[in-house]
Amino acid sequence: MADTTLPLAPPLFADAPSSVSFKKLRKRLVRGALKAVDDFQMVDRRAVDAGEKPRPKWLVCLSGGKDSYGLLAVLMDLAWQGALPVDLIACNLDQGQPGFPKHVLPDWLNKTGVRFRIETEDTYSIVTEKVEAGRTYCSLCSRLRRGILYRIAREEGCEAIVLGHHRDDALETFMMNFVHGGRLAAMPPKLLNDEGDVFVLRPLITAAEDDLAKFAEAMQFPIIPCNLCGSQDGLQRVAMKHMLDEWERRKPGVRQVMAHALATVRPSHLHDPRVFDFAGLAIGGKGEDDPNVPF
């Protein structure tokens, strides 16, 4: 009689540590991602399971860094558990960087059992040619990469592009916008593109970078360092990261407090009449007070 029992874990976790600490870490990342999926309605799990909506496809972007490896592993874990009714397609964009180890990702992906696509586009030459010496590559590189990934998502019939940005990425973006851009904005967990045909999703948006780093080390992911923007010193994002590191050192837990603030907004206590109707406030109407604001 054939053995019909399910494996204890998806193939990706076959050699994962069996320690209690790793199991807790894995569970924390998986639960956090599932909560983000539900809180921000990345997929209507009930409707898909009931056959009321078609099973969606997600294009999971895999750069070779710890965060994207962790993203794919967590999503595969959820799918294996039956908690994520989504077809996953892993995608790596080979940007033509000199010395890029082309074999690493295909070799690793072939062991996972997930469908994948490697796309080769020489954006490296374009970025290094167009960007003046001393300027950062990030903006142009991101725009080129975004356009290519939207194209691939459409070709593969995917309704969403899924990225591995985490809590600390969102906080660094918030601080960059706050200090340098003069606006209050972070990374949205769920975004619809300008054309209105592809979502951009970030299921790890509440995950701590430190947890993802520990997870990647324990899983022994074959990390591929970025030799483009990752090689540049003095980036604004790096400065924000160092500042947040210092704040965390002085007040442990401050990152989590700040992350909570991103999800706890009081438009009436900011200064943008586009998001709060100041003109509509009138004597005799419903008011609110805040004892934490100085008089």
NORKAWO-V492336 format. One record per residue. N is the residue number from 1. RES is the residue in one letter. SS is DSSP state (@ for helix, = for strand, . for the rest). D_FIRST is the distance of its C-alpha to the first C-alpha in Angstrom with 2 decimals. Layout:
n=N res=RES ss=SS d_first=D_FIRST
n=N res=RES ss=SS d_first=D_FIRST
//
This chain:
n=1 res=M ss=. d_first=0.00
n=2 res=A ss=. d_first=3.79
n=3 res=D ss=. d_first=6.52
n=4 res=T ss=. d_first=8.81
n=5 res=T ss=. d_first=11.56
n=6 res=L ss=. d_first=14.88
n=7 res=P ss=. d_first=16.91
n=8 res=L ss=. d_first=19.84
n=9 res=A ss=. d_first=22.29
n=10 res=P ss=. d_first=22.91
n=11 res=P ss=@ d_first=23.07
n=12 res=L ss=@ d_first=26.80
n=13 res=F ss=@ d_first=26.54
n=14 res=A ss=. d_first=24.24
n=15 res=D ss=. d_first=27.31
n=16 res=A ss=. d_first=29.29
n=17 res=P ss=. d_first=31.18
n=18 res=S ss=. d_first=29.74
n=19 res=S ss=. d_first=33.24
n=20 res=V ss=@ d_first=34.34
n=21 res=S ss=@ d_first=37.10
n=22 res=F ss=@ d_first=34.84
n=23 res=K ss=@ d_first=32.48
n=24 res=K ss=@ d_first=35.64
n=25 res=L ss=@ d_first=36.95
n=26 res=R ss=@ d_first=33.80
n=27 res=K ss=@ d_first=33.74
n=28 res=R ss=@ d_first=37.48
n=29 res=L ss=@ d_first=37.20
n=30 res=V ss=@ d_first=34.26
n=31 res=R ss=@ d_first=35.96
n=32 res=G ss=@ d_first=39.25
n=33 res=A ss=@ d_first=37.89
n=34 res=L ss=@ d_first=36.21
n=35 res=K ss=@ d_first=39.50
n=36 res=A ss=@ d_first=41.42
n=37 res=V ss=@ d_first=39.13
n=38 res=D ss=@ d_first=39.86
n=39 res=D ss=@ d_first=43.49
n=40 res=F ss=. d_first=44.50
n=41 res=Q ss=. d_first=42.26
n=42 res=M ss=. d_first=40.72
n=43 res=V ss=. d_first=38.08
n=44 res=D ss=. d_first=37.93
n=45 res=R ss=@ d_first=34.43
n=46 res=R ss=@ d_first=34.63
n=47 res=A ss=@ d_first=35.94
n=48 res=V ss=@ d_first=33.33
n=49 res=D ss=@ d_first=30.44
n=50 res=A ss=. d_first=32.12
n=51 res=G ss=. d_first=32.54
n=52 res=E ss=. d_first=36.30
n=53 res=K ss=. d_first=36.69
n=54 res=P ss=. d_first=34.93
n=55 res=R ss=. d_first=32.64
n=56 res=P ss== d_first=35.06
n=57 res=K ss== d_first=34.88
n=58 res=W ss== d_first=36.42
n=59 res=L ss== d_first=37.91
n=60 res=V ss== d_first=37.49
n=61 res=C ss== d_first=40.33
n=62 res=L ss=. d_first=39.52
n=63 res=S ss=. d_first=42.65
n=64 res=G ss=. d_first=41.29
n=65 res=G ss=. d_first=42.91
n=66 res=K ss=@ d_first=41.41
n=67 res=D ss=@ d_first=41.71
n=68 res=S ss=@ d_first=39.89
n=69 res=Y ss=@ d_first=37.03
n=70 res=G ss=@ d_first=36.83
n=71 res=L ss=@ d_first=37.00
n=72 res=L ss=@ d_first=34.04
n=73 res=A ss=@ d_first=31.93
n=74 res=V ss=@ d_first=32.87
n=75 res=L ss=@ d_first=32.23
n=76 res=M ss=@ d_first=28.79
n=77 res=D ss=@ d_first=28.04
n=78 res=L ss=@ d_first=29.27
n=79 res=A ss=@ d_first=27.36
n=80 res=W ss=@ d_first=24.06
n=81 res=Q ss=@ d_first=24.91
n=82 res=G ss=. d_first=25.57
n=83 res=A ss=. d_first=29.23
n=84 res=L ss=. d_first=30.63
n=85 res=P ss=. d_first=29.89
n=86 res=V ss== d_first=31.39
n=87 res=D ss== d_first=30.45
n=88 res=L ss== d_first=31.78
n=89 res=I ss== d_first=33.51
n=90 res=A ss== d_first=34.96
n=91 res=C ss== d_first=38.33
n=92 res=N ss== d_first=40.64
n=93 res=L ss== d_first=44.21
n=94 res=D ss== d_first=45.54
n=95 res=Q ss=. d_first=49.25
n=96 res=G ss=. d_first=50.53
n=97 res=Q ss=. d_first=51.53
n=98 res=P ss=. d_first=52.72
n=99 res=G ss=. d_first=50.32
n=100 res=F ss=. d_first=47.36
n=101 res=P ss=. d_first=44.18
n=102 res=K ss=@ d_first=42.42
n=103 res=H ss=@ d_first=39.27
n=104 res=V ss=@ d_first=38.40
n=105 res=L ss=@ d_first=37.04
n=106 res=P ss=@ d_first=35.05
n=107 res=D ss=@ d_first=33.47
n=108 res=W ss=@ d_first=32.57
n=109 res=L ss=@ d_first=31.45
n=110 res=N ss=@ d_first=29.09
n=111 res=K ss=@ d_first=27.13
n=112 res=T ss=@ d_first=26.97
n=113 res=G ss=. d_first=25.14
n=114 res=V ss=. d_first=27.98
n=115 res=R ss== d_first=29.97
n=116 res=F ss== d_first=33.44
n=117 res=R ss== d_first=36.81
n=118 res=I ss== d_first=39.55
n=119 res=E ss== d_first=43.00
n=120 res=T ss== d_first=46.01
n=121 res=E ss=. d_first=49.43
n=122 res=D ss=. d_first=52.40
n=123 res=T ss=@ d_first=53.74
n=124 res=Y ss=@ d_first=54.77
n=125 res=S ss=@ d_first=57.71
n=126 res=I ss=@ d_first=58.80
n=127 res=V ss=@ d_first=58.81
n=128 res=T ss=@ d_first=60.61
n=129 res=E ss=@ d_first=63.14
n=130 res=K ss=@ d_first=63.91
n=131 res=V ss=. d_first=64.02
n=132 res=E ss=. d_first=67.31
n=133 res=A ss=. d_first=67.43
n=134 res=G ss=. d_first=67.03
n=135 res=R ss=. d_first=65.23
n=136 res=T ss=. d_first=61.60
n=137 res=Y ss=. d_first=58.95
n=138 res=C ss=@ d_first=56.75
n=139 res=S ss=@ d_first=58.25
n=140 res=L ss=@ d_first=58.25
n=141 res=C ss=@ d_first=54.91
n=142 res=S ss=@ d_first=53.33
n=143 res=R ss=@ d_first=54.91
n=144 res=L ss=@ d_first=53.72
n=145 res=R ss=@ d_first=50.18
n=146 res=R ss=@ d_first=50.09
n=147 res=G ss=@ d_first=51.14
n=148 res=I ss=@ d_first=48.54
n=149 res=L ss=@ d_first=45.69
n=150 res=Y ss=@ d_first=46.83
n=151 res=R ss=@ d_first=46.77
n=152 res=I ss=@ d_first=43.25
n=153 res=A ss=@ d_first=42.03
n=154 res=R ss=@ d_first=43.57
n=155 res=E ss=@ d_first=42.17
n=156 res=E ss=. d_first=38.61
n=157 res=G ss=. d_first=39.07
n=158 res=C ss=. d_first=38.92
n=159 res=E ss=. d_first=40.83
n=160 res=A ss== d_first=41.22
n=161 res=I ss== d_first=41.99
n=162 res=V ss== d_first=40.64
n=163 res=L ss=. d_first=42.64
n=164 res=G ss=. d_first=42.20
n=165 res=H ss=. d_first=45.58
n=166 res=H ss=. d_first=45.68
n=167 res=R ss=@ d_first=48.14
n=168 res=D ss=@ d_first=50.46
n=169 res=D ss=@ d_first=50.67
n=170 res=A ss=@ d_first=51.73
n=171 res=L ss=@ d_first=54.36
n=172 res=E ss=@ d_first=55.75
n=173 res=T ss=@ d_first=56.03
n=174 res=F ss=@ d_first=57.73
n=175 res=M ss=@ d_first=60.23
n=176 res=M ss=@ d_first=60.94
n=177 res=N ss=@ d_first=61.68
n=178 res=F ss=@ d_first=63.71
n=179 res=V ss=@ d_first=65.79
n=180 res=H ss=@ d_first=66.07
n=181 res=G ss=@ d_first=65.31
n=182 res=G ss=. d_first=67.15
n=183 res=R ss=. d_first=64.37
n=184 res=L ss=. d_first=61.71
n=185 res=A ss=. d_first=58.37
n=186 res=A ss=. d_first=55.09
n=187 res=M ss=. d_first=51.74
n=188 res=P ss=. d_first=50.33
n=189 res=P ss=. d_first=46.70
n=190 res=K ss== d_first=46.54
n=191 res=L ss== d_first=48.93
n=192 res=L ss== d_first=49.39
n=193 res=N ss=. d_first=50.98
n=194 res=D ss=. d_first=54.40
n=195 res=E ss=. d_first=53.01
n=196 res=G ss=. d_first=50.89
n=197 res=D ss=. d_first=47.68
n=198 res=V ss=. d_first=45.75
n=199 res=F ss== d_first=45.11
n=200 res=V ss== d_first=45.38
n=201 res=L ss== d_first=43.17
n=202 res=R ss=. d_first=43.26
n=203 res=P ss=. d_first=40.43
n=204 res=L ss=. d_first=41.46
n=205 res=I ss=. d_first=45.05
n=206 res=T ss=. d_first=45.07
n=207 res=A ss=. d_first=43.32
n=208 res=A ss=. d_first=45.59
n=209 res=E ss=@ d_first=46.00
n=210 res=D ss=@ d_first=45.84
n=211 res=D ss=@ d_first=42.34
n=212 res=L ss=@ d_first=41.21
n=213 res=A ss=@ d_first=42.86
n=214 res=K ss=@ d_first=41.08
n=215 res=F ss=@ d_first=37.72
n=216 res=A ss=@ d_first=38.34
n=217 res=E ss=@ d_first=39.34
n=218 res=A ss=@ d_first=36.32
n=219 res=M ss=@ d_first=33.93
n=220 res=Q ss=. d_first=35.99
n=221 res=F ss=. d_first=36.49
n=222 res=P ss=. d_first=38.44
n=223 res=I ss=. d_first=41.60
n=224 res=I ss=. d_first=43.97
n=225 res=P ss=. d_first=47.52
n=226 res=C ss=. d_first=49.61
n=227 res=N ss=. d_first=52.58
n=228 res=L ss=. d_first=54.37
n=229 res=C ss=@ d_first=55.28
n=230 res=G ss=@ d_first=53.65
n=231 res=S ss=@ d_first=56.31
n=232 res=Q ss=. d_first=59.27
n=233 res=D ss=. d_first=61.25
n=234 res=G ss=. d_first=63.14
n=235 res=L ss=. d_first=60.84
n=236 res=Q ss=@ d_first=61.62
n=237 res=R ss=@ d_first=58.02
n=238 res=V ss=@ d_first=58.16
n=239 res=A ss=@ d_first=61.34
n=240 res=M ss=@ d_first=59.75
n=241 res=K ss=@ d_first=56.80
n=242 res=H ss=@ d_first=59.24
n=243 res=M ss=@ d_first=61.21
n=244 res=L ss=@ d_first=58.17
n=245 res=D ss=@ d_first=57.18
n=246 res=E ss=@ d_first=60.67
n=247 res=W ss=@ d_first=60.52
n=248 res=E ss=@ d_first=57.18
n=249 res=R ss=@ d_first=58.76
n=250 res=R ss=@ d_first=61.72
n=251 res=K ss=. d_first=59.79
n=252 res=P ss=. d_first=56.10
n=253 res=G ss=. d_first=53.99
n=254 res=V ss=@ d_first=56.46
n=255 res=R ss=@ d_first=53.92
n=256 res=Q ss=@ d_first=51.81
n=257 res=V ss=@ d_first=55.01
n=258 res=M ss=@ d_first=55.93
n=259 res=A ss=@ d_first=52.50
n=260 res=H ss=@ d_first=52.95
n=261 res=A ss=@ d_first=56.33
n=262 res=L ss=@ d_first=54.80
n=263 res=A ss=. d_first=52.98
n=264 res=T ss=. d_first=55.99
n=265 res=V ss=. d_first=58.78
n=266 res=R ss=. d_first=62.07
n=267 res=P ss=@ d_first=63.64
n=268 res=S ss=@ d_first=66.84
n=269 res=H ss=@ d_first=67.40
n=270 res=L ss=. d_first=67.17
n=271 res=H ss=. d_first=69.78
n=272 res=D ss=. d_first=68.25
n=273 res=P ss=. d_first=69.73
n=274 res=R ss=. d_first=67.01
n=275 res=V ss=. d_first=64.39
n=276 res=F ss=. d_first=66.64
n=277 res=D ss=. d_first=69.45
n=278 res=F ss=. d_first=72.34
n=279 res=A ss=. d_first=74.84
n=280 res=G ss=. d_first=73.25
n=281 res=L ss=. d_first=74.00
n=282 res=A ss=. d_first=76.88
n=283 res=I ss=. d_first=78.78
n=284 res=G ss=. d_first=77.44
n=285 res=G ss=. d_first=73.95
n=286 res=K ss=. d_first=70.78
n=287 res=G ss=. d_first=71.08
n=288 res=E ss=. d_first=69.19
n=289 res=D ss=. d_first=70.30
n=290 res=D ss=. d_first=68.85
n=291 res=P ss=. d_first=70.36
n=292 res=N ss=. d_first=68.84
n=293 res=V ss=. d_first=71.07
n=294 res=P ss=. d_first=74.60
n=295 res=F ss=. d_first=77.53
//
